[in-house]
Amino acid sequence: MSPDESDPRRMLNNATDAVRDASAAVQATSDSIARAINERQRSIGLLDQLIRWTRQAPLGSLAVAFTAGLLFARRR
């Protein structure tokens, strides 16, 4: 074992560097995922928009669907 490997300060510095590198990797991954989510949200299609509205206001969506069903049923 070399003197550097048994030096507590050196070991602490190595551990600190490893934690810093891991933190940077996690932050880069988080940023990448956040960018992908934001890009996906910007390119939402009509069906995705309808799904989001339904989740935000389920009773209102049910009322609209019921009314639309009545209108289509009366036309036939």
C-alpha positions as CSV (number, residue, x, y, z in Angstrom):
1,M,0.0,0.0,0.0
2,S,1.4,3.4,-1.0
3,P,1.5,6.3,1.5
4,D,-1.2,8.1,-0.6
5,E,-3.7,5.3,-0.3
6,S,-3.6,5.2,3.5
7,D,-3.7,9.0,3.9
8,P,-7.2,9.9,5.3
9,R,-7.1,13.3,3.6
10,R,-6.3,11.8,0.3
11,M,-9.1,9.2,0.7
12,L,-11.5,12.0,1.6
13,N,-10.5,14.1,-1.4
14,N,-11.0,11.0,-3.7
15,A,-14.4,10.3,-2.2
16,T,-15.4,14.0,-2.6
17,D,-14.3,14.0,-6.2
18,A,-16.3,10.8,-6.9
19,V,-19.4,12.2,-5.2
20,R,-19.0,15.5,-7.2
21,D,-18.7,13.5,-10.5
22,A,-21.7,11.4,-9.7
23,S,-23.7,14.5,-8.8
24,A,-22.8,16.1,-12.1
25,A,-23.8,13.0,-14.0
26,V,-27.2,12.9,-12.2
27,Q,-27.8,16.6,-12.9
28,A,-26.9,16.2,-16.6
29,T,-29.3,13.2,-16.8
30,S,-32.1,15.2,-15.0
31,D,-31.6,18.1,-17.4
32,S,-31.7,15.8,-20.4
33,I,-35.0,14.2,-19.2
34,A,-36.5,17.6,-18.4
35,R,-35.7,18.9,-21.9
36,A,-37.2,15.8,-23.5
37,I,-40.4,16.2,-21.4
38,N,-40.6,19.9,-22.4
39,E,-40.1,19.1,-26.1
40,R,-42.8,16.4,-25.9
41,Q,-45.3,18.7,-24.2
42,R,-44.8,21.3,-26.9
43,S,-45.6,18.8,-29.6
44,I,-48.8,17.5,-28.1
45,G,-51.4,16.4,-30.6
46,L,-55.1,16.9,-30.5
47,L,-55.7,13.5,-28.9
48,D,-53.1,14.2,-26.2
49,Q,-54.7,17.6,-25.5
50,L,-58.1,15.9,-25.1
51,I,-56.6,13.4,-22.7
52,R,-55.1,16.2,-20.7
53,W,-58.3,18.2,-20.5
54,T,-60.2,15.0,-19.5
55,R,-57.8,14.4,-16.6
56,Q,-58.0,18.0,-15.5
57,A,-61.8,18.3,-15.5
58,P,-63.4,14.8,-15.7
59,L,-66.9,15.9,-14.9
60,G,-66.9,18.7,-17.5
61,S,-65.5,16.3,-20.0
62,L,-68.3,13.8,-19.2
63,A,-70.9,16.5,-19.6
64,V,-69.5,17.5,-23.0
65,A,-69.3,13.8,-24.1
66,F,-72.9,13.3,-23.0
67,T,-74.2,16.4,-24.8
68,A,-72.3,15.4,-28.0
69,G,-73.8,11.9,-27.7
70,L,-77.3,13.4,-27.4
71,L,-76.7,15.6,-30.5
72,F,-75.5,12.7,-32.6
73,A,-78.3,10.4,-31.4
74,R,-81.0,12.9,-32.3
75,R,-79.7,13.4,-35.8
76,R,-80.2,9.7,-36.7
